[in-house]
Amino acid sequence: MGLLAAFVGYSASFAIVLAGLTAMGASESQVATGLFFATLGMGVCSIWLPLATRIPAAIAWSTPGAAFLAAAATLPGGFAEAVGALICCAVLIVVTGFVPALGRLVSSIPKPIANALLAGVIVPLCLAPAISAGKVPYLILPLLLAWIVGFAWHKLAAMPITIAAFIILVVLNIDPSEASVTSSAPGLPPLEAIMPVFTLRGFISIAVPLYLVTMAGQNIPGFAVLDLSGYTYERQPLLRKTGLASLLIAPFGAIPVNMSAITAAMMSGEDAGRDPAQRYWAAVASGVAYIMIAFFSKPIVAFANIAPRELITAVAGFALIPALVSSLSAAFADPGRIEAPALTFLFAASGMTMFGVSGAFWGTLVGVLVWSLKQWRHRAQNKPG
C-alpha cells in the first residue's frame, strides 16, 4: 500500500509541480533540481515522521501550492524572487509549529473562504484541458478518454492511466532522438542553491497565499484524516518538522512539503494492515519509494520538455479536477452564505494583481471582510430588543 500510495501521489501531481516551477521562471536544470529536492523532502519526511510518531503520517508536496504558482504571474525578479518567497513560506510554517495561535488564526478563516481560495487558485489550471482541446484535439482527447476510463474503474486509477496515455502520446508524436532524454540518465541533477531575492511583493503575492493554500488545502485535511482514523498525535511538532524540511529544500527551488490527505487515507485504512498500530510501515515504504523516484527527476523533466506544452498543462489540469470539485462543493454548500466565497473565488481565479499583490491575497482579504460583515449584521438583527 505504501508503494501504491507513492506511485499514485507522484503520478497524480508531478506535472503540476513542473508547471508551477516553470511558470515562476525556472530553467530546465532548475526545474529538475526543484523537483528532485521536493521529492526527496517528501521521502525523508515520510520515513522520519512515521518512525518518530508510530502513525501513518503521510507527507506530500503542496499540490495546491504548485497549482497556485502555475497560475500566478511571474515575479519581476524571476525565479530568484520566487525562491525568496518559498523560503518565507517555509518560515511561516515553522513559526506556526512554534506559535499555536498562528495555526488557530489560519484555522479561524471560514472554511467556505478557505475552500473558495483553493478553488480559485487551481481553476486556471483546471481549464487547461478544455483550452488545449480546442488547439490540439488529437492530443488532448486521448488523454480525456484515458482519464474517463481510469475514473470509471477507480478514482485513484484515473491519473496513473492518464500518465500512461501521456507517455504513449509523446513517444508516438515526437522523436526522442531529437531531444536530450537519451542523455538524461537517472542520478543527481545540478545541485546549485539559488541566491534568493527577498521582497515585500514576493512575500505578500506568493509566500502568504502559498502558505494559506498549503495549510488550508493540505495540512488541515491531512490532520483531519488522521483524526478520523483514530490516531493520537501532536500537531505542532509535525508542523515544525515539515516546515523545517521545507526550509531546507526551498533554496533549491523546491515547493513546501506538508501533511497529505489522499495518501494518508490510503495508508491509514485496513488495506495497509489489519493492525492499526503497524500501518505506519506503509508510510515508511512510501518514503523509500519517493527517495528512489527523486533520482529520476532529471530524465522526467527532460522527457516533459519534449512534450507539447498543451499536453503538460492538460495533465496537470486533469490531476486537479477532484480537488476543484471538492473545494467548490465545500465553498458553496450554504446557499445563504455564497457572496463572500464567490468574491474570494473570483479574485483568486482572475489572475489579477493590484499594487503588485496577487489576487489570491486580495480575494482572501475581501472574502473574510464580507463574511465578517454579514456575520455582524446577522448577530445585530437577532440581538434581543
C-alpha positions in Angstrom: 0.0 0.0 0.0 2.9 2.4 0.7 4.4 1.8 -2.8 0.9 2.2 -4.4 0.4 5.5 -2.4 3.8 6.8 -3.6 3.0 5.9 -7.2 -0.4 7.5 -7.1 0.7 10.6 -5.2 3.6 11.2 -7.5 1.9 10.4 -10.9 -1.1 12.5 -9.9 0.7 15.7 -9.3 4.3 15.9 -10.6 3.1 17.7 -13.8 1.6 20.4 -11.5 4.9 20.9 -9.8 6.6 21.1 -13.2 4.1 23.7 -14.4 4.5 25.7 -11.2 8.2 25.9 -11.3 8.3 26.7 -15.0 5.7 29.5 -14.5 7.9 31.0 -11.9 10.8 31.4 -14.4 12.9 28.3 -13.6 15.2 26.9 -16.3 15.1 23.2 -17.2 18.0 22.4 -14.8 16.4 24.5 -12.0 13.1 22.6 -12.5 14.9 19.3 -12.3 16.7 20.4 -9.1 13.5 21.7 -7.6 11.6 18.5 -8.4 14.5 16.4 -7.0 14.5 18.2 -3.7 10.7 18.3 -3.4 10.5 14.6 -3.9 13.5 14.0 -1.6 11.8 16.1 1.1 8.7 14.0 0.8 10.7 10.8 1.0 12.8 11.8 4.0 9.8 13.1 6.0 7.7 10.1 5.1 10.3 7.9 6.8 11.2 10.2 9.6 7.8 11.3 10.9 6.1 7.8 10.8 9.0 6.3 12.6 9.0 9.1 15.2 5.3 9.1 15.8 4.3 5.4 15.0 1.3 6.6 13.0 0.9 6.7 9.2 1.8 10.4 9.0 1.8 10.6 5.2 3.7 13.5 3.7 3.3 15.1 0.3 4.4 18.2 -1.5 2.0 21.2 -1.7 0.0 20.3 -4.8 -2.4 23.3 -4.4 0.7 25.4 -3.8 2.2 24.3 -7.0 -1.1 25.0 -8.8 -1.1 28.5 -7.4 2.4 29.1 -8.6 1.4 27.8 -12.1 -1.4 30.3 -12.3 0.4 33.2 -10.6 2.2 36.0 -12.6 5.9 35.6 -12.8 7.6 37.9 -10.4 9.8 40.7 -11.8 12.8 39.3 -10.0 12.3 36.0 -11.8 13.0 32.6 -10.1 15.3 34.1 -7.6 12.5 36.2 -6.2 10.2 33.2 -6.2 12.8 31.2 -4.2 12.8 34.0 -1.7 9.1 33.6 -1.4 9.4 29.8 -1.0 11.8 30.4 1.9 9.4 32.9 3.5 6.5 30.4 3.2 8.6 27.7 4.9 9.5 30.1 7.7 5.8 30.8 8.2 5.1 27.0 8.5 7.9 26.7 11.1 6.6 29.6 13.1 3.1 28.1 13.0 4.7 25.0 14.6 6.1 27.1 17.5 3.2 29.5 17.8 -0.1 27.7 18.1 -2.0 31.0 18.0 -0.9 31.4 14.3 -2.3 28.0 13.5 -5.6 28.9 15.2 -5.7 32.1 13.2 -5.4 30.2 10.0 -8.0 27.7 11.1 -10.3 30.6 12.0 -10.6 31.6 8.4 -14.1 30.5 7.5 -14.0 27.1 5.7 -16.0 28.3 2.7 -13.5 31.2 2.3 -10.5 28.8 2.5 -12.2 26.4 0.0 -13.0 29.2 -2.3 -9.4 30.3 -2.2 -8.2 26.8 -3.0 -10.7 26.5 -5.9 -9.7 29.9 -7.2 -6.0 29.2 -7.4 -6.4 25.8 -9.1 -9.3 26.6 -11.5 -7.0 28.3 -14.1 -5.0 25.1 -14.4 -8.2 23.0 -14.4 -9.3 24.9 -17.6 -6.2 23.8 -19.4 -7.6 20.5 -20.8 -10.6 22.3 -22.3 -8.4 25.1 -23.7 -5.8 22.7 -25.1 -8.5 20.5 -26.6 -9.5 23.5 -28.8 -5.9 23.8 -30.0 -4.7 20.2 -30.4 -7.7 17.9 -30.0 -5.8 14.9 -31.4 -3.5 15.1 -28.4 -6.0 16.0 -25.6 -9.0 13.8 -26.5 -7.0 10.6 -26.0 -5.9 12.0 -22.6 -9.6 12.8 -21.7 -10.6 9.3 -22.8 -7.9 7.7 -20.6 -8.9 9.8 -17.6 -12.6 8.8 -18.0 -11.7 5.1 -18.3 -9.5 5.3 -15.3 -12.0 7.2 -13.2 -14.8 4.8 -14.2 -12.6 1.9 -13.0 -11.4 3.6 -9.8 -10.9 7.2 -8.9 -7.3 6.5 -7.8 -6.6 4.9 -11.2 -7.6 8.0 -13.2 -4.2 9.8 -13.1 -1.9 6.8 -13.5 -3.8 5.7 -16.6 -3.7 9.3 -17.9 0.1 9.4 -17.3 0.5 6.2 -19.3 -1.5 7.7 -22.1 0.6 10.9 -21.9 3.8 8.9 -22.3 2.4 7.0 -25.3 1.3 10.2 -27.0 4.7 11.8 -26.5 6.6 8.7 -27.8 4.2 8.5 -30.9 4.3 12.1 -31.8 7.8 13.3 -31.0 11.2 11.8 -32.0 13.0 11.3 -28.7 16.4 11.2 -30.6 16.0 14.9 -31.2 15.8 15.7 -27.5 18.0 15.4 -24.5 16.1 12.5 -22.9 18.6 9.8 -24.1 21.5 11.7 -22.4 19.5 12.4 -19.2 20.2 9.3 -17.2 18.8 8.9 -13.6 21.0 10.4 -11.0 21.6 13.7 -9.3 20.6 16.8 -11.1 22.6 20.0 -10.7 22.5 20.8 -7.0 23.2 24.5 -7.1 21.3 26.6 -4.5 19.7 29.7 -5.9 20.6 33.0 -4.4 17.2 34.2 -3.1 15.8 37.7 -3.6 13.5 38.8 -0.7 10.9 41.4 -1.5 7.7 42.6 0.2 6.0 42.0 -3.1 7.1 38.4 -3.2 6.1 37.8 0.4 2.6 39.2 0.0 1.9 38.0 -3.5 3.5 34.5 -3.3 4.6 33.5 0.2 1.4 34.3 2.1 -1.1 32.8 -0.4 1.2 29.8 -0.8 1.2 29.3 3.0 -2.6 29.7 3.2 -3.3 27.2 0.5 -0.8 24.8 1.9 -2.3 25.0 5.4 -5.9 25.0 4.2 -5.6 22.6 1.3 -3.1 20.1 2.7 -2.1 20.3 6.4 -5.6 20.8 7.9 -7.2 18.0 5.7 -4.2 15.8 6.4 -4.7 16.1 10.1 -8.4 15.5 9.7 -7.8 12.2 8.0 -5.6 11.1 11.0 -8.3 12.2 13.4 -11.0 10.3 11.6 -8.8 7.2 11.6 -8.5 7.4 15.4 -4.8 8.2 15.7 -3.5 10.4 18.5 -0.6 12.8 17.8 0.5 16.4 18.4 0.1 18.8 15.5 2.8 21.4 16.4 5.8 19.0 16.2 4.6 17.8 12.8 4.2 21.3 11.5 7.7 22.2 12.9 9.3 19.2 11.2 7.6 19.6 7.8 8.3 23.4 8.0 12.0 22.7 8.7 12.2 20.3 5.8 10.5 22.8 3.6 13.0 25.5 4.7 16.0 23.2 4.0 14.8 22.4 0.4 13.4 25.8 -0.5 16.8 27.4 -1.5 17.0 24.8 -4.3 13.6 25.9 -5.7 11.5 23.1 -4.1 7.9 23.7 -3.1 6.9 23.0 0.5 6.2 19.6 1.9 3.2 19.0 4.2 0.7 16.5 5.6 -1.2 14.6 2.9 -4.8 13.7 2.9 -5.3 11.3 0.0 -2.2 9.1 0.6 -2.9 9.3 4.4 -6.4 7.9 3.7 -4.8 5.1 1.7 -2.3 4.2 4.4 -4.4 4.5 7.5 -7.1 2.1 6.3 -7.4 -1.7 6.6 -5.7 -2.1 3.2 -2.5 -1.0 4.9 -2.7 -3.8 7.5 -5.1 -5.3 10.0 -3.3 -3.8 13.0 -3.7 0.0 13.1 -0.5 0.3 15.2 1.6 -1.2 12.4 0.2 0.8 9.5 2.9 3.4 9.8 5.2 1.0 7.9 3.2 1.7 4.8 4.1 5.4 5.1 7.8 4.4 5.6 7.6 2.3 2.4 6.2 5.3 0.5 9.1 7.4 1.8 11.6 4.9 0.4 9.8 4.9 -2.9 9.8 8.7 -3.1 13.6 8.8 -2.5 14.1 6.3 -5.3 11.8 8.3 -7.6 13.7 11.5 -6.8 16.8 10.3 -8.7 14.7 10.1 -11.9 13.9 13.9 -11.7 16.3 14.8 -14.5 15.0 12.4 -17.2 11.4 13.1 -16.1 12.0 16.8 -16.7 13.8 16.2 -20.0 11.0 14.0 -21.2 8.4 16.5 -20.2 10.3 19.2 -22.1 10.0 17.4 -25.4 6.2 17.1 -25.0 4.0 19.9 -26.3 3.2 22.5 -23.6 -0.5 21.8 -24.0 0.0 18.2 -23.0 1.8 19.1 -19.8 -0.8 21.6 -18.7 -3.7 19.3 -19.6 -2.2 16.5 -17.5 -1.9 19.0 -14.6 -5.5 20.1 -15.1 -6.9 16.6 -15.1 -5.0 15.9 -11.8 -6.7 18.8 -10.1 -10.3 18.1 -11.1 -11.1 16.1 -7.9 -9.6 18.9 -5.7 -11.6 21.5 -7.6 -14.9 19.6 -7.3 -14.3 19.1 -3.5 -13.3 22.7 -2.8 -16.2 24.2 -4.9 -18.7 21.9 -3.2 -17.5 23.0 0.3 -17.2 26.7 -0.6 -20.8 27.0 -1.8 -22.5 24.4 0.4 -24.5 27.0 2.3 -26.9 28.8 -0.1 -27.3 31.7 2.4 -23.6 32.5 2.5 -22.3 32.4 -1.0 -21.3 36.0 -1.6 -18.1 36.0 0.3 -16.8 32.7 -1.1 -17.8 33.9 -4.6 -15.7 37.1 -4.2 -12.8 35.1 -2.9 -13.1 32.6 -5.8 -13.3 35.3 -8.5 -10.4 37.4 -7.2 -8.2 34.3 -6.8 -9.1 32.9 -10.2 -8.8 36.1 -12.1 -5.0 36.2 -12.1 -5.2 39.9 -11.3 -2.6 41.9 -9.4 -3.2 45.2 -7.6 -0.3 47.3 -6.2 1.9 44.3 -7.1 0.0 41.9 -4.9 -1.7 38.8 -6.3 -5.5 38.2 -6.5 -5.2 35.3 -4.1 -4.3 37.7 -1.3 -7.0 40.2 -2.2 -9.6 37.5 -2.6 -8.9 36.2 0.9 -9.0 39.7 2.4 -12.2 40.7 0.6 -13.9 37.3 1.4 -13.1 37.5 5.1 -14.3 41.1 5.3 -17.6 40.4 3.6 -18.1 37.2 5.7 -17.4 39.1 8.9 -19.7 42.0 8.0 -22.5 39.6 7.2 -21.9 37.7 10.4 -22.0 41.0 12.4 -25.3 42.0 10.6 -26.9 38.7 11.3 -26.0 39.0 15.0 -27.3 42.5 15.2 -30.6 41.5 13.6 -31.0 38.6 16.1 -30.0 40.6 19.1 -32.8 40.8 21.7 -34.5 44.2 21.9 
